[in-house]
Amino acid sequence: MTFLKTLFVSSRPLSWVNTAFPFAAAYLMTARQIDVVFVIGTLFFLIPYNVAMYGINDVFDYESDMRNPRKGGVEGAVLAQRYHRPMLWAVIIVTVPFVVALVVLGNPQSWIVLAVSLFAVVAYSIKGLRFKEIPFVDSVTSSTHFVSPAIYGLVLAGAAFTPALWLILIAFFLWGTASHAFGAVQDIKADRDAKLSSIATALGAKMTTRLAIAEYALAGVLLATAAGFGWTQSWPVFYAAFFAIPYIGMCWPYRSLADDECERAHGGWRFFLAINFLVGFGVTILMMWRWAAVPSA
């Protein structure tokens, strides 16, 4: 039971929705039906995907996590070394059956997207690759963790990749890179003490935060622009552009943060966790609105 509790904490349950919702929304809005693929895919990106992503991370980030004051709760476990091997076995046990099922139910295009998604999950943390220690590549890889489930859902459901859809996906990708970058600010001291690199250790707290603000703002602009491609079908996206504002507001107080005060950014990060649920609710309302307005889409 102790290991199961550790496994649960390590999987970051507050973040499960961040990967399950993009897949579920993309698939449902394209296929417009709840079927076995929808159920299996949503369950996979809800729990096994997060067990893999964060479990592998906690095993290979042990040295840094011991020095990080925010670890040990809902934001991630400090995984005792005796749990490292069981954790990696648990990742295999919970993910492989779902991956096999999705491959059987999918198509060659979906296999490629799923492979990229799983590679990003492993490459971010595992020794020998450690993309999380390559500044800028770390943010790109982290964003892939959240955008690839949406792309996978779209490909699996046979979506047409229109200009509006591409702009939406690029905006989502910018949201992901901005969120990772700002999240890394609070860990600058812990990462440097552990001799780890990140976009935040490379740019410093102030520049990283300002980059995140710029990316959130650009994401909002792209969403507003996407609404111009076929107004009848894309107009709810215009309102989604305003969701960039709370994220910008979250970062704004830390735009001049000194590196030695980096841990202050944790206050903004806790706000980020709350914003995600509120924005997710707003996006759901817009999806329902579009579903009702364009029943044949």
C-alpha positions in Angstrom: 0.0 0.0 0.0 2.9 2.3 0.7 4.2 1.9 -2.8 0.8 2.3 -4.3 0.4 5.6 -2.4 3.9 6.7 -3.7 2.9 5.7 -7.2 -0.2 7.8 -7.0 1.6 10.9 -5.7 4.4 10.4 -8.2 1.9 10.4 -11.1 0.8 14.0 -10.2 -3.0 13.4 -10.0 -3.6 17.2 -10.3 -2.1 17.1 -13.7 -3.9 14.0 -15.1 -6.5 16.1 -16.8 -3.8 18.1 -18.7 -3.1 15.0 -20.9 -6.4 13.2 -20.9 -8.5 16.3 -21.8 -6.5 17.2 -25.0 -7.0 13.7 -26.4 -10.6 13.4 -25.4 -11.5 16.8 -26.7 -9.7 16.3 -30.0 -11.1 12.9 -30.6 -14.7 13.7 -29.6 -14.9 16.9 -31.6 -13.7 15.1 -34.7 -15.3 11.7 -34.4 -18.4 13.1 -32.6 -19.1 9.8 -30.9 -18.0 7.9 -27.8 -16.6 4.6 -28.8 -14.1 2.0 -27.5 -11.2 4.0 -29.0 -12.3 7.1 -27.1 -12.6 5.2 -23.8 -9.3 3.4 -24.1 -7.4 6.5 -25.3 -8.9 8.7 -22.6 -8.1 6.2 -19.8 -4.5 5.8 -21.2 -3.8 9.5 -21.3 -5.5 10.0 -17.9 -3.5 7.5 -15.7 -0.9 5.2 -17.4 0.6 8.0 -19.5 1.1 10.1 -16.4 2.5 7.2 -14.4 5.0 6.8 -17.1 5.9 10.4 -17.6 6.2 11.4 -14.0 7.4 8.0 -12.6 10.4 7.9 -14.9 11.0 11.6 -14.1 11.0 10.9 -10.3 13.4 8.0 -10.7 16.0 9.9 -12.7 15.5 13.3 -10.9 16.1 11.9 -7.5 19.2 14.0 -6.8 17.5 17.2 -7.7 14.2 16.3 -6.0 16.0 15.8 -2.6 17.1 19.4 -2.8 13.7 20.8 -3.9 11.5 22.1 -1.1 8.3 21.7 -3.2 8.7 18.0 -3.7 7.1 15.4 -1.5 3.4 16.3 -2.0 0.9 16.7 -4.9 3.6 18.3 -7.0 5.7 15.2 -7.1 7.2 12.5 -4.8 10.7 12.3 -3.6 11.0 8.7 -4.7 13.1 6.6 -2.3 15.7 4.6 -4.0 14.2 1.3 -2.9 11.2 2.3 -5.1 13.1 3.1 -8.3 13.1 -0.4 -9.8 9.5 -1.1 -8.8 8.5 2.2 -10.3 10.0 1.4 -13.7 8.3 -2.0 -13.6 5.0 -0.4 -12.8 5.4 2.0 -15.8 5.8 -1.0 -18.1 2.9 -3.0 -16.5 0.4 -0.2 -16.7 1.3 1.3 -20.1 2.0 -1.7 -22.4 -1.5 -3.2 -22.5 -3.0 0.2 -23.4 -0.3 0.8 -26.1 -0.9 -2.6 -27.6 -4.7 -1.9 -27.7 -4.2 1.5 -29.3 -1.9 0.1 -31.9 -4.4 -2.5 -32.8 -7.2 0.0 -33.0 -5.2 2.7 -34.8 -3.6 3.3 -38.2 -0.1 3.9 -39.4 -0.4 7.7 -39.0 -1.6 7.3 -35.4 1.2 4.8 -34.7 3.8 7.5 -35.6 2.2 10.1 -33.4 1.9 7.7 -30.5 5.6 6.7 -30.9 6.7 10.3 -30.9 4.6 11.0 -27.8 6.0 8.0 -25.9 9.5 8.8 -27.0 9.2 12.3 -25.6 8.0 10.9 -22.3 11.0 8.7 -22.0 13.6 11.0 -23.6 12.7 13.9 -21.2 14.1 12.1 -18.2 15.9 8.9 -18.8 19.7 8.7 -18.4 21.5 8.9 -21.7 19.0 11.2 -23.3 17.9 13.6 -20.6 16.2 16.2 -22.9 15.1 18.0 -19.8 18.8 19.0 -19.3 19.1 20.6 -22.7 17.9 24.3 -22.5 15.0 25.0 -24.9 14.8 21.4 -26.0 13.4 20.8 -22.5 10.5 23.1 -23.0 9.8 21.7 -26.5 9.8 18.2 -25.2 7.6 19.0 -22.2 5.1 20.7 -24.5 5.1 17.6 -26.7 3.9 15.7 -23.7 0.6 17.7 -23.7 0.1 18.5 -27.4 0.8 15.1 -28.8 -2.3 13.5 -27.1 -4.4 16.1 -28.9 -2.7 15.4 -32.3 -3.0 11.7 -31.6 -6.8 12.1 -31.0 -7.1 14.1 -34.2 -5.2 11.6 -36.4 -7.0 8.7 -34.8 -10.4 10.2 -35.6 -9.4 11.2 -39.2 -9.4 15.0 -38.7 -8.7 17.4 -41.6 -5.8 19.6 -40.7 -7.1 23.0 -41.8 -5.2 26.4 -41.3 -7.4 27.1 -38.3 -6.6 23.8 -36.7 -2.9 24.3 -37.3 -3.0 27.7 -35.6 -4.9 26.2 -32.6 -2.3 23.5 -32.3 0.6 25.9 -32.5 -1.1 28.1 -29.9 -1.4 25.1 -27.6 2.2 24.2 -28.2 3.3 27.7 -27.2 1.1 27.4 -24.1 3.0 24.2 -23.3 6.5 25.7 -23.8 5.5 28.8 -21.8 4.1 26.7 -18.9 7.2 24.5 -18.7 9.5 27.5 -18.8 7.7 29.3 -16.0 7.5 26.1 -14.0 11.3 25.7 -14.3 11.9 29.2 -12.8 11.0 28.0 -9.2 13.6 25.1 -9.5 16.6 27.2 -10.6 18.4 26.9 -7.3 17.6 23.2 -6.8 18.7 22.4 -10.4 21.9 24.4 -10.1 22.7 22.8 -6.8 22.3 19.4 -8.5 24.3 20.5 -11.5 21.2 20.2 -13.8 20.5 22.5 -16.7 17.2 23.9 -17.9 15.8 26.7 -19.9 15.5 28.6 -16.6 19.1 28.0 -15.5 20.3 29.1 -18.9 18.2 32.3 -19.2 17.7 33.2 -15.6 14.5 33.8 -13.7 13.7 37.2 -15.2 14.3 36.4 -18.9 12.6 33.0 -18.6 9.5 34.6 -17.1 9.4 37.3 -19.7 9.7 34.6 -22.4 6.8 32.7 -20.9 4.7 35.9 -20.9 5.5 36.5 -24.6 4.6 32.9 -25.5 1.3 33.1 -23.7 0.5 36.4 -25.5 1.4 35.0 -28.9 -0.7 31.9 -28.2 -3.7 34.2 -27.6 -3.0 36.1 -30.8 -2.9 32.9 -32.8 -6.2 31.7 -31.4 -7.8 35.0 -32.3 -6.3 34.6 -35.8 -7.6 31.1 -36.1 -11.1 32.3 -35.6 -10.8 34.2 -38.9 -10.5 31.0 -40.9 -14.1 30.0 -41.4 -15.9 32.2 -38.9 -19.0 29.9 -38.8 -17.0 26.9 -37.5 -14.2 28.6 -35.7 -15.8 31.6 -33.9 -15.6 30.0 -30.4 -11.9 30.0 -30.7 -11.9 33.8 -30.6 -13.2 33.6 -27.1 -10.6 31.0 -26.2 -7.9 33.6 -27.0 -8.9 35.5 -23.8 -7.8 32.5 -21.7 -4.2 33.7 -22.3 -4.9 36.6 -19.9 -4.9 34.7 -16.6 -1.6 33.0 -17.5 0.0 36.3 -18.3 -1.3 37.7 -15.1 0.2 34.7 -13.2 3.7 35.4 -14.6 3.5 39.2 -14.5 4.5 39.7 -10.8 7.7 37.7 -11.4 8.9 39.4 -14.6 11.9 41.0 -12.8 12.6 38.1 -10.4 16.2 37.6 -9.3 17.7 34.1 -9.6 18.4 33.9 -5.8 14.7 34.6 -5.2 13.5 32.0 -7.7 11.5 30.0 -5.2 9.1 32.9 -4.9 7.8 31.9 -8.3 6.2 28.8 -6.6 3.3 31.1 -5.6 2.6 31.7 -9.3 3.0 28.0 -10.1 0.4 27.1 -7.5 -1.9 29.6 -9.1 -1.2 27.9 -12.5 -2.6 24.6 -11.2 -5.8 26.4 -10.3 -6.0 28.3 -13.6 -5.8 25.1 -15.6 -9.0 23.8 -14.1 -10.8 27.1 -14.6 -9.6 27.4 -18.2 -10.4 23.7 -18.8 -14.0 24.4 -17.7 -14.1 27.4 -20.0 -12.8 25.4 -23.0 -15.4 22.7 -22.3 -18.2 25.3 -22.4 -16.9 26.6 -25.7 -16.7 23.1 -27.2 -20.2 22.4 -26.2 -21.3 25.8 -27.7 -19.5 24.9 -31.0 -21.0 21.4 -31.0 -24.5 22.8 -30.7 -23.9 25.5 -33.3 -22.3 23.3 -35.9 -23.9 19.8 -35.5 -22.5 18.6 -38.9 -18.9 19.5 -38.2 
